[in-house]
């Protein structure tokens, strides 16, 4: 079932469609949240809260062919609220990355290495852009809209992050 249709059904009270949404999006949403809060326990809590908000606010979603961007915006806002509350915790542990790898069939060990490098060698903003593009599969234009940045800035930060990661991997 397409995400747009599933959100439409959730808005009409068919909450069983939320399972479809969760199954199709949760690994990318979790990875994105984890890139922001850098703590697996917080990321899991925010993931749960994200889907509660999706369920409660599905009727406010206006189908523009960007349901993933809408879900990630909710996740981002909740993540930033968590950071503002001052409960930010340390870097990601290996077992936390393993959870992402296990949940995503398309996510390979090499991808984990690249993302580890991205998180350790680039800014938080660059890391989020890489995660949104590489893990969540969003287009650069969608990322620009979501982060309220010009497309050229997103492309520049993405390319800068790739160069930094390449340098780290080659070094």
SEVEXTI-816255 format. One record per atom (N, C-alpha, C): residue number from 1; atom name; x, y, z. Coordinates in Angstrom, 3 decimals. Layout:
# SEVEXTI-816255
> n / atom / east / north / up
> NUM / CA / X / Y / Z
...
END
This chain:
# SEVEXTI-816255
> n / atom / east / north / up
> 1 / N / 0.855 / -1.180 / 0.000
> 1 / CA / 0.000 / 0.000 / 0.000
> 1 / C / 0.895 / 1.236 / 0.000
> 2 / N / 0.558 / 2.185 / -0.810
> 2 / CA / 1.322 / 3.430 / -0.882
> 2 / C / 1.138 / 4.208 / 0.420
> 3 / N / 2.153 / 4.946 / 0.793
> 3 / CA / 2.110 / 5.699 / 2.044
> 3 / C / 0.987 / 6.736 / 2.053
> 4 / N / 0.783 / 7.408 / 0.922
> 4 / CA / -0.312 / 8.381 / 0.839
> 4 / C / -1.653 / 7.738 / 1.172
> 5 / N / -1.909 / 6.593 / 0.575
> 5 / CA / -3.179 / 5.878 / 0.808
> 5 / C / -3.276 / 5.416 / 2.261
> 6 / N / -2.163 / 4.918 / 2.797
> 6 / CA / -2.165 / 4.450 / 4.179
> 6 / C / -2.446 / 5.608 / 5.139
> 7 / N / -1.858 / 6.770 / 4.887
> 7 / CA / -2.123 / 7.938 / 5.727
> 7 / C / -3.581 / 8.376 / 5.609
> 8 / N / -4.107 / 8.292 / 4.418
> 8 / CA / -5.515 / 8.632 / 4.198
> 8 / C / -6.419 / 7.700 / 5.006
> 9 / N / -6.080 / 6.424 / 5.013
> 9 / CA / -6.866 / 5.449 / 5.774
> 9 / C / -6.746 / 5.676 / 7.295
> 10 / N / -5.538 / 6.009 / 7.748
> 10 / CA / -5.355 / 6.299 / 9.169
> 10 / C / -6.191 / 7.522 / 9.553
> 11 / N / -6.204 / 8.532 / 8.686
> 11 / CA / -6.994 / 9.744 / 8.942
> 11 / C / -8.480 / 9.429 / 9.057
> 12 / N / -8.926 / 8.394 / 8.365
> 12 / CA / -10.342 / 7.991 / 8.413
> 12 / C / -10.630 / 7.031 / 9.562
> 13 / N / -9.612 / 6.780 / 10.398
> 13 / CA / -9.828 / 5.947 / 11.569
> 13 / C / -9.396 / 4.499 / 11.423
> 14 / N / -8.832 / 4.127 / 10.302
> 14 / CA / -8.355 / 2.755 / 10.078
> 14 / C / -6.918 / 2.651 / 10.596
> 15 / N / -6.791 / 2.546 / 11.914
> 15 / CA / -5.461 / 2.584 / 12.520
> 15 / C / -4.591 / 1.385 / 12.160
> 16 / N / -5.182 / 0.322 / 11.621
> 16 / CA / -4.359 / -0.826 / 11.213
> 16 / C / -3.419 / -0.444 / 10.069
> 17 / N / -3.748 / 0.620 / 9.338
> 17 / CA / -2.865 / 1.089 / 8.267
> 17 / C / -1.594 / 1.713 / 8.823
> 18 / N / -1.611 / 2.075 / 10.103
> 18 / CA / -0.407 / 2.614 / 10.724
> 18 / C / 0.704 / 1.565 / 10.732
> 19 / N / 0.333 / 0.304 / 10.839
> 19 / CA / 1.334 / -0.771 / 10.799
> 19 / C / 2.050 / -0.794 / 9.452
> 20 / N / 1.304 / -0.577 / 8.386
> 20 / CA / 1.893 / -0.510 / 7.046
> 20 / C / 2.882 / 0.645 / 6.964
> 21 / N / 2.470 / 1.796 / 7.460
> 21 / CA / 3.337 / 2.975 / 7.447
> 21 / C / 4.603 / 2.693 / 8.248
> 22 / N / 4.427 / 2.133 / 9.444
> 22 / CA / 5.562 / 1.840 / 10.324
> 22 / C / 6.524 / 0.864 / 9.645
> 23 / N / 5.996 / -0.197 / 9.067
> 23 / CA / 6.830 / -1.214 / 8.424
> 23 / C / 7.652 / -0.624 / 7.283
> 24 / N / 7.035 / 0.262 / 6.505
> 24 / CA / 7.714 / 0.824 / 5.339
> 24 / C / 8.703 / 1.932 / 5.676
> 25 / N / 8.540 / 2.580 / 6.825
> 25 / CA / 9.342 / 3.778 / 7.086
> 25 / C / 10.195 / 3.743 / 8.345
> 26 / N / 9.937 / 2.839 / 9.262
> 26 / CA / 10.550 / 2.940 / 10.595
> 26 / C / 12.074 / 2.861 / 10.605
> 27 / N / 12.682 / 2.042 / 9.767
> 27 / CA / 14.150 / 1.942 / 9.824
> 27 / C / 14.805 / 3.245 / 9.374
> 28 / N / 14.275 / 3.864 / 8.331
> 28 / CA / 14.828 / 5.147 / 7.873
> 28 / C / 14.557 / 6.248 / 8.884
> 29 / N / 13.362 / 6.262 / 9.468
> 29 / CA / 13.020 / 7.277 / 10.465
> 29 / C / 13.905 / 7.109 / 11.701
> 30 / N / 14.100 / 5.877 / 12.143
> 30 / CA / 14.962 / 5.614 / 13.302
> 30 / C / 16.395 / 6.087 / 13.029
> 31 / N / 16.916 / 5.764 / 11.862
> 31 / CA / 18.282 / 6.174 / 11.519
> 31 / C / 18.406 / 7.689 / 11.511
> 32 / N / 17.400 / 8.357 / 10.989
> 32 / CA / 17.420 / 9.823 / 10.948
> 32 / C / 17.377 / 10.397 / 12.363
> 33 / N / 16.494 / 9.889 / 13.192
> 33 / CA / 16.396 / 10.355 / 14.585
> 33 / C / 17.722 / 10.106 / 15.303
> 34 / N / 18.288 / 8.933 / 15.115
> 34 / CA / 19.549 / 8.578 / 15.754
> 34 / C / 20.670 / 9.521 / 15.321
> 35 / N / 20.641 / 9.967 / 14.073
> 35 / CA / 21.665 / 10.908 / 13.605
> 35 / C / 21.546 / 12.259 / 14.293
> 36 / N / 20.364 / 12.562 / 14.805
> 36 / CA / 20.160 / 13.841 / 15.492
> 36 / C / 20.462 / 13.724 / 16.980
> 37 / N / 19.861 / 12.740 / 17.642
> 37 / CA / 19.968 / 12.666 / 19.106
> 37 / C / 21.165 / 11.864 / 19.597
> 38 / N / 21.732 / 11.021 / 18.760
> 38 / CA / 22.939 / 10.253 / 19.066
> 38 / C / 22.802 / 9.339 / 20.283
> 39 / N / 21.593 / 8.866 / 20.542
> 39 / CA / 21.361 / 7.982 / 21.677
> 39 / C / 20.229 / 7.025 / 21.315
> 40 / N / 20.493 / 5.724 / 21.401
> 40 / CA / 19.521 / 4.718 / 20.958
> 40 / C / 18.239 / 4.741 / 21.781
> 41 / N / 18.347 / 4.892 / 23.092
> 41 / CA / 17.143 / 4.907 / 23.926
> 41 / C / 16.251 / 6.094 / 23.597
> 42 / N / 16.873 / 7.263 / 23.469
> 42 / CA / 16.101 / 8.451 / 23.094
> 42 / C / 15.502 / 8.283 / 21.701
> 43 / N / 16.288 / 7.713 / 20.785
> 43 / CA / 15.800 / 7.530 / 19.412
> 43 / C / 14.587 / 6.608 / 19.379
> 44 / N / 14.618 / 5.551 / 20.175
> 44 / CA / 13.467 / 4.638 / 20.216
> 44 / C / 12.234 / 5.327 / 20.782
> 45 / N / 12.422 / 6.129 / 21.828
> 45 / CA / 11.295 / 6.877 / 22.398
> 45 / C / 10.712 / 7.853 / 21.383
> 46 / N / 11.590 / 8.561 / 20.699
> 46 / CA / 11.143 / 9.539 / 19.711
> 46 / C / 10.476 / 8.836 / 18.536
> 47 / N / 10.992 / 7.670 / 18.160
> 47 / CA / 10.372 / 6.897 / 17.083
> 47 / C / 8.922 / 6.571 / 17.444
> 48 / N / 8.715 / 6.089 / 18.658
> 48 / CA / 7.353 / 5.773 / 19.119
> 48 / C / 6.471 / 7.021 / 19.078
> 49 / N / 7.009 / 8.129 / 19.617
> 49 / CA / 6.247 / 9.381 / 19.649
> 49 / C / 5.922 / 9.869 / 18.239
> 50 / N / 6.848 / 9.638 / 17.315
> 50 / CA / 6.626 / 10.054 / 15.926
> 50 / C / 5.393 / 9.368 / 15.355
> 51 / N / 5.271 / 8.062 / 15.554
> 51 / CA / 4.142 / 7.339 / 14.972
> 51 / C / 2.835 / 7.611 / 15.718
> 52 / N / 2.935 / 7.955 / 16.992
> 52 / CA / 1.729 / 8.400 / 17.709
> 52 / C / 1.233 / 9.699 / 17.081
> 53 / N / 2.180 / 10.627 / 16.825
> 53 / CA / 1.808 / 11.907 / 16.200
> 53 / C / 1.287 / 11.691 / 14.782
> 54 / N / 1.896 / 10.776 / 14.057
> 54 / CA / 1.422 / 10.477 / 12.700
> 54 / C / -0.030 / 10.022 / 12.771
> 55 / N / -0.322 / 9.138 / 13.701
> 55 / CA / -1.683 / 8.628 / 13.855
> 55 / C / -2.659 / 9.750 / 14.228
> 56 / N / -2.273 / 10.562 / 15.195
> 56 / CA / -3.150 / 11.627 / 15.678
> 56 / C / -3.336 / 12.757 / 14.671
> 57 / N / -2.325 / 12.980 / 13.833
> 57 / CA / -2.365 / 14.120 / 12.911
> 57 / C / -2.513 / 13.725 / 11.450
> 58 / N / -2.825 / 12.482 / 11.178
> 58 / CA / -2.946 / 12.021 / 9.788
> 58 / C / -3.962 / 12.845 / 8.999
> 59 / N / -4.988 / 13.308 / 9.666
> 59 / CA / -6.010 / 14.098 / 8.968
> 59 / C / -5.468 / 15.455 / 8.517
> 60 / N / -4.381 / 15.919 / 9.112
> 60 / CA / -3.784 / 17.199 / 8.728
> 60 / C / -2.815 / 17.063 / 7.555
> 61 / N / -2.457 / 15.833 / 7.226
> 61 / CA / -1.535 / 15.616 / 6.099
> 61 / C / -2.274 / 15.882 / 4.801
> 62 / N / -1.700 / 16.752 / 3.986
> 62 / CA / -2.294 / 16.989 / 2.663
> 62 / C / -1.391 / 16.319 / 1.637
> 63 / N / -1.969 / 15.405 / 0.904
> 63 / CA / -1.203 / 14.590 / -0.025
> 63 / C / -0.568 / 15.442 / -1.119
> 64 / N / 0.743 / 15.499 / -1.083
> 64 / CA / 1.506 / 16.180 / -2.124
> 64 / C / 2.571 / 15.230 / -2.662
> 65 / N / 2.361 / 13.946 / -2.410
> 65 / CA / 3.323 / 12.954 / -2.866
> 65 / C / 4.585 / 12.901 / -2.025
> 66 / N / 4.532 / 13.468 / -0.800
> 66 / CA / 5.718 / 13.508 / 0.049
> 66 / C / 5.407 / 13.022 / 1.460
> 67 / N / 4.823 / 11.842 / 1.603
> 67 / CA / 4.493 / 11.379 / 2.955
> 67 / C / 5.721 / 11.127 / 3.820
> 68 / N / 6.797 / 10.646 / 3.226
> 68 / CA / 8.013 / 10.376 / 4.002
> 68 / C / 8.585 / 11.677 / 4.546
> 69 / N / 8.570 / 12.724 / 3.747
> 69 / CA / 9.066 / 14.020 / 4.206
> 69 / C / 8.222 / 14.525 / 5.373
> 70 / N / 6.923 / 14.313 / 5.319
> 70 / CA / 6.030 / 14.731 / 6.398
> 70 / C / 6.350 / 13.961 / 7.683
> 71 / N / 6.537 / 12.665 / 7.565
> 71 / CA / 6.869 / 11.836 / 8.730
> 71 / C / 8.228 / 12.238 / 9.310
> 72 / N / 9.202 / 12.469 / 8.432
> 72 / CA / 10.536 / 12.858 / 8.899
> 72 / C / 10.524 / 14.252 / 9.533
> 73 / N / 9.654 / 15.118 / 9.076
> 73 / CA / 9.524 / 16.440 / 9.695
> 73 / C / 9.026 / 16.301 / 11.125
> 74 / N / 8.051 / 15.435 / 11.327
> 74 / CA / 7.566 / 15.162 / 12.683
> 74 / C / 8.706 / 14.615 / 13.540
> 75 / N / 9.442 / 13.654 / 13.009
> 75 / CA / 10.559 / 13.048 / 13.733
> 75 / C / 11.623 / 14.094 / 14.066
> 76 / N / 11.912 / 14.947 / 13.116
> 76 / CA / 12.921 / 15.999 / 13.319
> 76 / C / 12.485 / 16.951 / 14.426
> 77 / N / 11.236 / 17.390 / 14.380
> 77 / CA / 10.741 / 18.319 / 15.399
> 77 / C / 10.791 / 17.697 / 16.787
> 78 / N / 10.389 / 16.443 / 16.898
> 78 / CA / 10.442 / 15.760 / 18.191
> 78 / C / 11.884 / 15.584 / 18.665
> 79 / N / 12.782 / 15.287 / 17.737
> 79 / CA / 14.203 / 15.118 / 18.074
> 79 / C / 14.795 / 16.428 / 18.576
> 80 / N / 14.480 / 17.515 / 17.890
> 80 / CA / 15.007 / 18.814 / 18.300
> 80 / C / 14.435 / 19.240 / 19.653
> 81 / N / 13.172 / 18.908 / 19.899
> 81 / CA / 12.586 / 19.192 / 21.208
> 81 / C / 13.337 / 18.436 / 22.303
> 82 / N / 13.692 / 17.194 / 22.012
> 82 / CA / 14.438 / 16.375 / 22.974
> 82 / C / 15.803 / 16.997 / 23.255
> 83 / N / 16.482 / 17.457 / 22.201
> 83 / CA / 17.793 / 18.079 / 22.383
> 83 / C / 17.679 / 19.368 / 23.185
> 84 / N / 16.647 / 20.149 / 22.906
> 84 / CA / 16.450 / 21.403 / 23.643
> 84 / C / 16.185 / 21.153 / 25.121
> 85 / N / 15.632 / 19.992 / 25.421
> 85 / CA / 15.349 / 19.700 / 26.826
> 85 / C / 16.626 / 19.375 / 27.600
> 86 / N / 17.765 / 19.340 / 26.895
> 86 / CA / 19.042 / 19.151 / 27.562
> 86 / C / 19.383 / 17.722 / 27.886
> 87 / N / 18.710 / 16.781 / 27.289
> 87 / CA / 18.951 / 15.373 / 27.608
> 87 / C / 19.737 / 14.688 / 26.498
> 88 / N / 20.713 / 15.383 / 25.966
> 88 / CA / 21.533 / 14.817 / 24.905
> 88 / C / 22.594 / 13.908 / 25.504
> 89 / N / 22.751 / 12.737 / 24.906
> 89 / CA / 23.698 / 11.754 / 25.427
> 89 / C / 24.736 / 11.448 / 24.348
> 90 / N / 25.758 / 10.712 / 24.705
> 90 / CA / 26.962 / 10.435 / 23.924
> 90 / C / 26.760 / 9.866 / 22.526
> 91 / N / 27.892 / 9.514 / 21.934
> 91 / CA / 27.920 / 8.972 / 20.574
> 91 / C / 27.284 / 7.599 / 20.477
> 92 / N / 27.091 / 7.181 / 19.230
> 92 / CA / 26.476 / 5.888 / 18.956
> 92 / C / 27.447 / 4.749 / 19.244
> 93 / N / 26.921 / 3.719 / 19.836
> 93 / CA / 27.702 / 2.514 / 20.088
> 93 / C / 27.546 / 1.581 / 18.894
> 94 / N / 28.463 / 0.617 / 18.759
> 94 / CA / 28.395 / -0.327 / 17.652
> 94 / C / 27.071 / -1.077 / 17.613
> 95 / N / 26.572 / -1.507 / 18.771
> 95 / CA / 25.330 / -2.274 / 18.771
> 95 / C / 24.154 / -1.429 / 18.280
> 96 / N / 24.220 / -0.102 / 18.452
> 96 / CA / 23.141 / 0.773 / 17.975
> 96 / C / 23.139 / 0.818 / 16.447
> 97 / N / 24.326 / 0.871 / 15.854
> 97 / CA / 24.400 / 0.838 / 14.395
> 97 / C / 23.988 / -0.532 / 13.862
> 98 / N / 24.329 / -1.596 / 14.604
> 98 / CA / 23.933 / -2.940 / 14.186
> 98 / C / 22.417 / -3.045 / 14.095
> 99 / N / 21.703 / -2.364 / 14.992
> 99 / CA / 20.236 / -2.383 / 14.959
> 99 / C / 19.726 / -1.771 / 13.665
> 100 / N / 20.370 / -0.705 / 13.204
> 100 / CA / 19.963 / -0.092 / 11.935
> 100 / C / 20.236 / -1.055 / 10.795
> 101 / N / 21.420 / -1.654 / 10.804
> 101 / CA / 21.785 / -2.591 / 9.739
> 101 / C / 20.804 / -3.759 / 9.692
> 102 / N / 20.449 / -4.305 / 10.864
> 102 / CA / 19.531 / -5.438 / 10.914
> 102 / C / 18.136 / -5.081 / 10.423
> 103 / N / 17.688 / -3.849 / 10.682
> 103 / CA / 16.332 / -3.452 / 10.313
> 103 / C / 16.187 / -3.103 / 8.846
> 104 / N / 17.263 / -2.760 / 8.185
> 104 / CA / 17.178 / -2.309 / 6.807
> 104 / C / 17.857 / -3.301 / 5.877
> 105 / N / 17.074 / -3.927 / 5.024
> 105 / CA / 17.613 / -4.931 / 4.103
> 105 / C / 18.585 / -4.298 / 3.107
> 106 / N / 18.366 / -3.028 / 2.760
> 106 / CA / 19.215 / -2.344 / 1.792
> 106 / C / 20.485 / -1.780 / 2.424
> 107 / N / 20.590 / -1.849 / 3.722
> 107 / CA / 21.678 / -1.236 / 4.463
> 107 / C / 22.776 / -2.266 / 4.678
> 108 / N / 23.904 / -2.085 / 4.025
> 108 / CA / 24.992 / -3.054 / 4.079
> 108 / C / 26.079 / -2.597 / 5.048
> 109 / N / 26.994 / -3.493 / 5.362
> 109 / CA / 28.090 / -3.190 / 6.271
> 109 / C / 28.919 / -2.020 / 5.746
> 110 / N / 29.127 / -1.964 / 4.432
> 110 / CA / 29.895 / -0.861 / 3.849
> 110 / C / 29.173 / 0.464 / 4.098
> 111 / N / 27.836 / 0.423 / 4.013
> 111 / CA / 27.050 / 1.626 / 4.270
> 111 / C / 27.246 / 2.095 / 5.708
> 112 / N / 27.313 / 1.141 / 6.617
> 112 / CA / 27.526 / 1.480 / 8.026
> 112 / C / 28.861 / 2.185 / 8.189
> 113 / N / 29.888 / 1.683 / 7.503
> 113 / CA / 31.201 / 2.297 / 7.603
> 113 / C / 31.162 / 3.744 / 7.109
> 114 / N / 30.475 / 3.966 / 6.000
> 114 / CA / 30.366 / 5.318 / 5.454
> 114 / C / 29.604 / 6.217 / 6.425
> 115 / N / 28.514 / 5.705 / 6.988
> 115 / CA / 27.728 / 6.516 / 7.908
> 115 / C / 28.463 / 6.769 / 9.219
> 116 / N / 29.231 / 5.789 / 9.696
> 116 / CA / 30.071 / 6.021 / 10.876
> 116 / C / 31.033 / 7.173 / 10.600
> 117 / N / 31.655 / 7.138 / 9.427
> 117 / CA / 32.588 / 8.204 / 9.045
> 117 / C / 31.849 / 9.537 / 8.946
> 118 / N / 30.640 / 9.499 / 8.398
> 118 / CA / 29.862 / 10.735 / 8.253
> 118 / C / 29.582 / 11.360 / 9.609
> 119 / N / 29.208 / 10.542 / 10.560
> 119 / CA / 28.874 / 11.075 / 11.872
> 119 / C / 30.103 / 11.536 / 12.642
> 120 / N / 31.235 / 10.896 / 12.410
> 120 / CA / 32.422 / 11.286 / 13.169
> 120 / C / 33.196 / 12.413 / 12.507
> 121 / N / 33.042 / 12.576 / 11.209
> 121 / CA / 33.885 / 13.546 / 10.515
> 121 / C / 33.185 / 14.734 / 9.895
> 122 / N / 31.875 / 14.831 / 10.057
> 122 / CA / 31.140 / 15.960 / 9.479
> 122 / C / 30.285 / 16.617 / 10.555
> 123 / N / 29.783 / 17.785 / 10.232
> 123 / CA / 28.932 / 18.498 / 11.182
> 123 / C / 27.599 / 17.769 / 11.344
> 124 / N / 26.864 / 18.113 / 12.389
> 124 / CA / 25.553 / 17.502 / 12.607
> 124 / C / 24.618 / 17.752 / 11.427
> 125 / N / 24.652 / 18.973 / 10.901
> 125 / CA / 23.778 / 19.316 / 9.780
> 125 / C / 24.138 / 18.489 / 8.537
> 126 / N / 25.423 / 18.368 / 8.252
> 126 / CA / 25.866 / 17.558 / 7.119
> 126 / C / 25.475 / 16.103 / 7.324
> 127 / N / 25.621 / 15.620 / 8.547
> 127 / CA / 25.253 / 14.245 / 8.866
> 127 / C / 23.762 / 14.004 / 8.608
> 128 / N / 22.934 / 14.944 / 9.005
> 128 / CA / 21.494 / 14.800 / 8.782
> 128 / C / 21.172 / 14.751 / 7.297
> 129 / N / 21.830 / 15.588 / 6.517
> 129 / CA / 21.590 / 15.601 / 5.069
> 129 / C / 21.999 / 14.269 / 4.456
> 130 / N / 23.147 / 13.749 / 4.870
> 130 / CA / 23.599 / 12.448 / 4.357
> 130 / C / 22.612 / 11.353 / 4.753
> 131 / N / 22.170 / 11.348 / 6.008
> 131 / CA / 21.220 / 10.330 / 6.472
> 131 / C / 19.898 / 10.416 / 5.709
> 132 / N / 19.408 / 11.620 / 5.509
> 132 / CA / 18.139 / 11.779 / 4.804
> 132 / C / 18.248 / 11.292 / 3.360
> 133 / N / 19.389 / 11.530 / 2.748
> 133 / CA / 19.550 / 11.108 / 1.357
> 133 / C / 19.912 / 9.627 / 1.254
> 134 / N / 20.914 / 9.193 / 2.015
> 134 / CA / 21.435 / 7.831 / 1.878
> 134 / C / 20.532 / 6.780 / 2.518
> 135 / N / 19.978 / 7.064 / 3.682
> 135 / CA / 19.184 / 6.063 / 4.396
> 135 / C / 17.698 / 6.214 / 4.104
> 136 / N / 17.195 / 7.448 / 4.216
> 136 / CA / 15.759 / 7.658 / 4.013
> 136 / C / 15.392 / 7.724 / 2.534
> 137 / N / 16.372 / 7.962 / 1.679
> 137 / CA / 16.112 / 7.966 / 0.248
> 137 / C / 15.430 / 9.216 / -0.276
> 138 / N / 15.503 / 10.297 / 0.473
> 138 / CA / 14.874 / 11.534 / 0.012
> 138 / C / 15.736 / 12.211 / -1.041
> 139 / N / 15.082 / 12.927 / -1.929
> 139 / CA / 15.794 / 13.713 / -2.938
> 139 / C / 16.307 / 14.981 / -2.275
> 140 / N / 17.336 / 15.562 / -2.861
> 140 / CA / 17.937 / 16.768 / -2.295
> 140 / C / 16.916 / 17.898 / -2.175
> 141 / N / 16.030 / 18.020 / -3.138
> 141 / CA / 15.000 / 19.068 / -3.093
> 141 / C / 14.067 / 18.850 / -1.896
> 142 / N / 13.714 / 17.600 / -1.628
> 142 / CA / 12.862 / 17.290 / -0.471
> 142 / C / 13.586 / 17.620 / 0.836
> 143 / N / 14.876 / 17.326 / 0.882
> 143 / CA / 15.670 / 17.636 / 2.068
> 143 / C / 15.726 / 19.148 / 2.271
> 144 / N / 15.924 / 19.882 / 1.194
> 144 / CA / 15.963 / 21.348 / 1.276
> 144 / C / 14.653 / 21.895 / 1.839
> 145 / N / 13.534 / 21.363 / 1.350
> 145 / CA / 12.230 / 21.798 / 1.860
> 145 / C / 12.086 / 21.463 / 3.337
> 146 / N / 12.490 / 20.265 / 3.703
> 146 / CA / 12.331 / 19.810 / 5.082
> 146 / C / 13.185 / 20.620 / 6.052
> 147 / N / 14.415 / 20.924 / 5.658
> 147 / CA / 15.336 / 21.632 / 6.540
> 147 / C / 15.281 / 23.146 / 6.356
> 148 / N / 14.377 / 23.605 / 5.504
> 148 / CA / 14.228 / 25.039 / 5.216
> 148 / C / 15.546 / 25.673 / 4.780
> 149 / N / 16.180 / 25.016 / 3.800
> 149 / CA / 17.448 / 25.502 / 3.258
> 149 / C / 17.302 / 25.618 / 1.746
> 150 / N / 18.082 / 26.501 / 1.148
> 150 / CA / 18.098 / 26.521 / -0.317
> 150 / C / 18.672 / 25.206 / -0.851
> 151 / N / 18.179 / 24.779 / -1.998
> 151 / CA / 18.656 / 23.541 / -2.609
> 151 / C / 20.170 / 23.578 / -2.799
> 152 / N / 20.702 / 24.712 / -3.234
> 152 / CA / 22.148 / 24.830 / -3.462
> 152 / C / 22.930 / 24.586 / -2.170
> 153 / N / 22.403 / 25.024 / -1.036
> 153 / CA / 23.067 / 24.813 / 0.249
> 153 / C / 23.081 / 23.331 / 0.610
> 154 / N / 21.947 / 22.660 / 0.405
> 154 / CA / 21.871 / 21.224 / 0.691
> 154 / C / 22.856 / 20.466 / -0.191
> 155 / N / 22.878 / 20.778 / -1.470
> 155 / CA / 23.807 / 20.106 / -2.386
> 155 / C / 25.252 / 20.368 / -1.987
> 156 / N / 25.552 / 21.605 / -1.616
> 156 / CA / 26.907 / 21.961 / -1.207
> 156 / C / 27.314 / 21.207 / 0.056
> 157 / N / 26.435 / 21.178 / 1.054
> 157 / CA / 26.735 / 20.485 / 2.311
> 157 / C / 26.858 / 18.976 / 2.084
> 158 / N / 26.018 / 18.439 / 1.220
> 158 / CA / 26.076 / 17.003 / 0.917
> 158 / C / 27.413 / 16.668 / 0.256
> 159 / N / 27.783 / 17.454 / -0.746
> 159 / CA / 29.047 / 17.199 / -1.451
> 159 / C / 30.241 / 17.407 / -0.539
> 160 / N / 30.186 / 18.428 / 0.327
> 160 / CA / 31.258 / 18.666 / 1.286
> 160 / C / 31.384 / 17.479 / 2.250
> 161 / N / 30.244 / 16.978 / 2.698
> 161 / CA / 30.258 / 15.822 / 3.608
> 161 / C / 30.869 / 14.602 / 2.914
> 162 / N / 30.502 / 14.379 / 1.650
> 162 / CA / 31.063 / 13.245 / 0.910
> 162 / C / 32.580 / 13.367 / 0.774
> 163 / N / 33.049 / 14.588 / 0.499
> 163 / CA / 34.495 / 14.798 / 0.386
> 163 / C / 35.186 / 14.520 / 1.710
> 164 / N / 34.589 / 15.000 / 2.804
> 164 / CA / 35.165 / 14.751 / 4.129
> 164 / C / 35.190 / 13.255 / 4.429
> 165 / N / 34.099 / 12.571 / 4.106
> 165 / CA / 34.029 / 11.132 / 4.369
> 165 / C / 35.053 / 10.391 / 3.526
> 166 / N / 35.157 / 10.771 / 2.265
> 166 / CA / 36.140 / 10.136 / 1.374
> 166 / C / 37.549 / 10.297 / 1.938
> 167 / N / 37.845 / 11.511 / 2.403
> 167 / CA / 39.169 / 11.793 / 2.996
> 167 / C / 39.398 / 10.919 / 4.231
> 168 / N / 38.392 / 10.785 / 5.063
> 168 / CA / 38.497 / 9.967 / 6.290
> 168 / C / 38.710 / 8.489 / 5.928
> 169 / N / 37.937 / 8.011 / 4.967
> 169 / CA / 38.023 / 6.598 / 4.582
> 169 / C / 39.371 / 6.299 / 3.933
> 170 / N / 39.822 / 7.201 / 3.055
> 170 / CA / 41.107 / 6.991 / 2.394
> 170 / C / 42.274 / 7.170 / 3.350
> 171 / N / 42.081 / 8.000 / 4.380
> 171 / CA / 43.148 / 8.278 / 5.361
> 171 / C / 43.244 / 7.159 / 6.333
END
